[in-house]
Amino acid sequence: MKRKEHEKGSLAPIPLKMKMKMVTHHQKEVFCEESKDNGVGSGDKSPGKLLNVLLPYDMEVETLSRLPGKSLMKFLCVSKNWYSLIRSQRFVASYYAAKPSRFIAAFTNSVFGKPERLFIMSGEEEEGTSSLVANLDMTIPSVTLPHGSAKFSSVHGFLACFELSKFIICNPSTGQVITFHCKAPGTSLGYDPVDDQFKALTQVTSIYVHNPSSMVHEVITLGRGGVVSRTQVTSPPHHPLTMGRCINGFIYYAAWAPVYGATPVFVCFDVRHERILSFITTPKDVLLRGAFTLLIEYKGKLAVVVPDCFRFGLSFNRFFLWILEDATKHEWSKQTFELPLSLPFSPAAGERMISQGTNKAGDIVFSPTTLTGRAQPFYVFYFNPDTKNIRRVRIHGVADTEEFWSRYGLTDVCRASFSPQHADSIASL
């Protein structure tokens, strides 16, 4: 006996139009063309009407999150909906959290080199490897830094540096660049994670003023593609030594208080509330290298790497790691590490190894302050504090070919900087 095609109580196929109505409201419409079949097995399909296929919001976010930042910047022009999604604070935050950190290698011609240009490269970290690859993200013209200037800093997806009174902020992921003038050199970039706000701190009162009763600082709030506002705050007198390092919403920098050579301190600036929070008393050995003091973030805390140099300070095979354990109680801890090889440290010649932080695995990374020569390999050193092992890693692509030097007209000693943990962000100032 033949089975009935449609038995009583069986469910008929749900029409496509009815399926479309059952989706949630977090969706995007995508238009596709429906085909009409002109008979079973005929294979003859003619164009039909356009159907609205709705994509779930989560699928849309997941797809866009996988794309590079520069591609997302192009997609801002696709539609108003995509613009709103990509620029939303929720999507920017999720993109930032999902992307793994990258290393940044940046360099410029020396102060006498032409043409003046800042090169910014980045690459993905790989544990245990002896070589990494850097790709050129962007170049910024008319920027060059002397050997004695402060380092580049990486703050929540943005890079910052200053040239005399000119402060430069850029986002390598999106290509955005902001340049503005400050009233004094030594500006530092900070980030407030509570209000999602970037601010710059610069000292207005000159360090050459004799016995000032207080110091005046300018707080520059950033947004809408530039400077939003400028306000002033005061602090007790002090003599700054280093560029600031932003950690968890606070900018720290080394100083002498109240005058040069007096009491060593770290000044702590609260980015959100725009005030000098405290002067943290510091052992003198922490600032043994003066302006060459190296501030890093170590396991979420402020730390200082102090090379123990010998033979007239031209190299070191041991360093001290000072960690600020409690900022309120001014408590510091000290660790001593022996290196299996010597690293150069010659401030006069500019040929020295410095540390600007750690990678995700916790290795303390040492990198040169200059390119070693024309079309020469660029090496950094990863030191593991637990195993006490050190490995040399070549960063391919950092001006290591004659073709690169010729293409960009590099002719002089190039000042270099290396940030081992730079966050990928699509935020806009």
Helices and strands as residue ranges (DSSP letters): H 16-20, E 27-37, E 45-56, H 57-65, H 69-75, H 80-87, H 89-98, E 102-109, E 117-124, E 131-133, E 135-141, E 153-155, E 158-163, E 166-171, E 176-181, E 188-192, E 197-203, E 215-223, E 226-235, E 239-240, E 245-247, E 250-257, E 263-270, E 275-281, G 284-287, G 290-292, E 294-298, E 301-310, E 315-326, E 331-346, E 351-358, E 364-368, E 379-383, E 390-396, H 402-408, E 414-422
